[in-house]
Amino acid sequence: MAPDLTDTHAHLDYLPPEELQEVLGRAREAGVSKIITIGTGVDSSRRAIEIAESELGVFAAVGIHPHDAATATEDDWRVLAELAVSDRVVAVGETGLDYFYNHSSKESQRGALERHLDLAAAAGLPVIIHCRDAYADLEEILKRRRPEQAVLHCFSGGPHEAETFLNLGLYLSFSGIVTFGNAASVRAAAAIVPWDRLLVETDSPYLTPAPHRGAQNEPAYVALVAAKVAEVKEAIVEKAVKAATDNADRLFRI
């Protein structure tokens, strides 16, 4: 595998310190030179920044996950705005809509997404968006708000959804789902995404790609995601790696 991979979405704050070092070591051995670790709440975002400040090649995003939208306080939003201007923060999120679990009401999720869009605009940062079973509402919000730079992370839709959000100017990021046996529609979407709008990620510790299903996911496995994307786009792996890395550098300015 060619070096210089970027995992644009990992949750390193879930790892204890000793395991973090092992995971980062394996990532570097696999050619992963940059990782964006994603905040899912105020404490998680603080920890993401701490890791980014102490580890070479790691950057942070700060946000409140849609699962927790209903319980976010005004103090949480104040702190998040303060964290967003930290030197190692390269994005706002993850935010978005999750109507599969509905841990927070749809109304609170939509409101939280709007606040993240405001925060990203104020900070001059791209937005990392989560969407599950909520494409219509997400499309409505983004058509109205038109964020300058955004990525739909862990893309799990098909070609129709891909075209919808590409037309709204988003990048699409593919995770280990693209390797799953039952994800033909995701592979069909990856096949049509232009090279200059493609990103790859692990969403670790979740969604471990084949052939490691059942094990804990980690950034080193982003190489498997890039390889599968290259396969479905009928390209050499190096082309997928270079495109995804160049896009990450451009979008997140890393």
C-alpha positions in Angstrom: 0.0 0.0 0.0 1.3 3.4 -0.9 2.0 5.7 2.0 0.3 9.0 2.9 -3.2 7.7 3.6 -5.5 9.9 5.6 -8.2 8.5 7.9 -10.7 11.4 7.9 -12.9 10.0 10.6 -11.8 8.0 13.7 -12.8 8.1 17.4 -9.4 7.9 19.1 -10.8 9.3 22.3 -12.5 6.0 23.0 -9.1 4.3 23.5 -7.1 4.1 26.8 -3.7 5.8 26.5 -1.7 2.6 26.2 -3.9 1.2 23.5 -3.9 4.5 21.7 -0.1 4.3 21.2 -0.4 0.8 19.8 -3.2 1.8 17.4 -1.2 4.9 16.2 1.9 2.7 15.7 0.0 0.2 13.5 -1.5 3.1 11.6 1.9 4.6 10.8 3.2 1.2 9.8 0.3 0.9 7.3 1.2 4.3 5.7 -1.5 6.3 7.5 0.2 9.7 8.0 -2.9 11.7 9.1 -5.9 11.0 11.2 -8.8 13.2 12.1 -10.2 12.3 15.5 -13.9 13.2 15.9 -15.6 14.8 18.9 -19.1 13.6 19.8 -19.7 15.9 22.8 -17.9 18.5 24.8 -15.8 16.0 26.8 -15.1 14.0 23.7 -14.1 17.1 21.8 -11.8 18.2 24.5 -10.1 14.8 24.5 -9.8 14.9 20.7 -8.0 18.2 20.9 -5.7 16.8 23.6 -4.8 13.9 21.4 -4.2 16.1 18.4 -2.0 18.4 20.4 0.2 15.5 21.6 0.4 13.2 18.5 2.1 14.0 15.2 -0.3 13.8 12.3 -3.5 13.8 14.4 -6.1 16.6 14.0 -9.4 17.1 15.8 -13.0 17.9 15.0 -15.4 19.2 17.6 -19.1 18.6 17.8 -22.2 17.1 19.5 -23.5 13.8 18.0 -27.1 13.8 16.9 -27.8 11.1 19.5 -27.1 13.7 22.2 -28.8 16.7 20.5 -31.7 16.9 23.0 -29.5 17.0 26.0 -27.0 19.7 24.8 -27.1 22.7 27.1 -26.4 26.4 26.3 -23.1 26.0 28.2 -22.2 23.0 25.9 -22.7 25.2 22.9 -20.6 28.0 24.4 -17.7 25.6 25.2 -17.9 24.1 21.7 -17.6 27.5 20.1 -14.4 28.1 22.2 -13.0 24.7 21.3 -13.6 25.3 17.6 -10.9 28.0 17.4 -8.2 25.7 18.8 -5.2 25.4 16.6 -5.5 21.6 16.0 -9.2 21.7 15.1 -9.9 21.3 11.4 -13.6 20.7 11.3 -16.9 21.0 13.2 -18.8 17.7 13.8 -19.8 15.2 13.8 -23.3 16.6 13.6 -26.3 15.5 11.5 -29.5 13.5 11.6 -30.0 9.9 12.8 -33.7 8.8 12.5 -32.7 5.1 12.8 -32.1 5.2 16.5 -33.9 8.5 17.3 -32.1 8.9 20.7 -32.9 12.5 20.4 -36.1 14.0 18.8 -36.0 14.8 15.1 -36.7 18.5 16.0 -33.7 18.7 18.4 -31.5 17.0 15.9 -32.4 19.5 13.2 -31.9 22.4 15.5 -28.5 21.0 16.6 -27.4 20.6 13.0 -28.3 24.2 12.3 -26.3 25.4 15.2 -23.3 23.4 14.0 -23.6 25.0 10.6 -23.6 28.4 12.2 -20.6 27.5 14.3 -18.7 26.1 11.3 -19.5 29.3 9.3 -18.3 31.5 12.1 -15.0 29.5 12.5 -14.4 29.1 8.8 -14.3 25.3 9.1 -15.9 22.5 7.1 -18.7 20.4 8.6 -18.7 16.7 9.1 -22.2 15.3 8.7 -23.8 12.0 9.9 -27.0 10.8 8.2 -29.0 7.7 8.8 -32.5 7.2 7.5 -32.8 11.0 7.2 -31.8 12.0 3.7 -34.9 14.0 2.8 -34.6 16.3 5.9 -30.9 16.6 5.5 -31.3 17.6 1.8 -33.9 20.2 2.8 -31.6 21.8 5.4 -28.5 21.8 3.2 -30.4 23.2 0.2 -31.5 26.1 2.5 -28.2 26.6 4.3 -25.7 25.7 1.6 -22.6 25.2 3.8 -19.4 26.3 2.0 -17.6 23.0 2.8 -19.0 19.8 4.1 -18.6 16.1 4.0 -21.2 13.4 4.4 -19.2 10.9 6.4 -19.6 7.1 6.5 -21.7 7.3 3.3 -24.3 4.5 3.3 -26.7 5.5 0.6 -26.8 4.5 -3.1 -26.2 6.3 -6.3 -29.3 8.5 -6.0 -28.3 9.8 -2.6 -24.8 10.3 -3.8 -25.8 12.4 -6.7 -28.2 14.5 -4.5 -25.4 15.5 -2.1 -22.7 15.8 -4.7 -25.0 18.3 -6.4 -25.2 20.2 -3.1 -21.4 20.5 -3.1 -20.5 17.9 -0.5 -17.7 15.5 -0.4 -18.6 11.8 0.3 -16.5 9.7 2.7 -16.6 5.9 2.4 -15.9 3.6 5.4 -15.6 -0.1 5.9 -19.2 -0.5 4.8 -18.0 -0.4 1.2 -16.4 -3.8 1.8 -19.5 -5.4 3.3 -21.2 -8.2 1.4 -24.7 -6.6 1.6 -23.5 -3.1 0.5 -23.8 -3.3 -3.3 -25.6 0.1 -3.4 -22.8 1.7 -1.5 -20.2 0.3 -3.9 -22.4 1.5 -6.8 -22.3 5.0 -5.2 -18.5 4.9 -4.8 -18.2 4.0 -8.5 -19.8 7.3 -9.6 -18.2 9.7 -7.1 -15.8 12.0 -8.9 -12.2 11.6 -7.8 -12.1 15.2 -6.5 -15.0 14.6 -4.1 -13.9 11.3 -2.5 -12.7 10.7 1.0 -12.0 7.5 3.0 -12.3 6.8 6.7 -12.7 4.0 9.3 -15.2 5.5 11.8 -13.1 3.3 14.1 -13.7 1.6 16.5 -16.8 0.8 14.5 -17.6 -0.7 11.1 -14.5 -2.9 10.7 -13.9 -3.7 7.0 -13.6 -7.2 5.6 -11.6 -9.4 6.1 -11.4 -8.3 9.8 -15.1 -8.2 10.6 -15.6 -9.0 14.3 -12.4 -7.3 15.4 -12.2 -3.8 16.6 -11.7 -1.3 13.8 -8.7 1.1 13.8 -7.1 3.7 11.4 -4.7 1.2 9.9 -7.6 -0.5 8.2 -8.4 2.6 6.1 -6.0 1.1 3.6 -8.6 -1.7 3.0 -11.3 0.9 2.4 -9.1 2.7 -0.2 -8.4 -0.6 -1.9 -12.1 -1.5 -2.2 -12.9 2.0 -3.6 -10.2 1.6 -6.1 -11.6 -1.8 -7.1 -15.1 -0.6 -7.7 -13.8 2.4 -9.6 -11.6 0.0 -11.7 -8.5 2.0 -10.8 -5.2 1.2 -9.3 -5.0 1.6 -5.5 -2.4 4.4 -5.7 -4.9 6.5 -7.6 -7.5 6.2 -4.9 -5.0 6.9 -2.2 -3.7 10.0 -3.9 -7.2 11.3 -4.7 -8.5 10.8 -1.2 -5.4 12.2 0.5 -5.3 15.3 -1.8 -9.0 15.9 -1.1 -8.5 15.6 2.7 -5.6 18.0 2.5 -7.7 20.5 0.6 -11.0 20.2 2.6 -9.4 20.2 6.1 -6.3 22.3 5.2 -4.0 19.7 6.8 
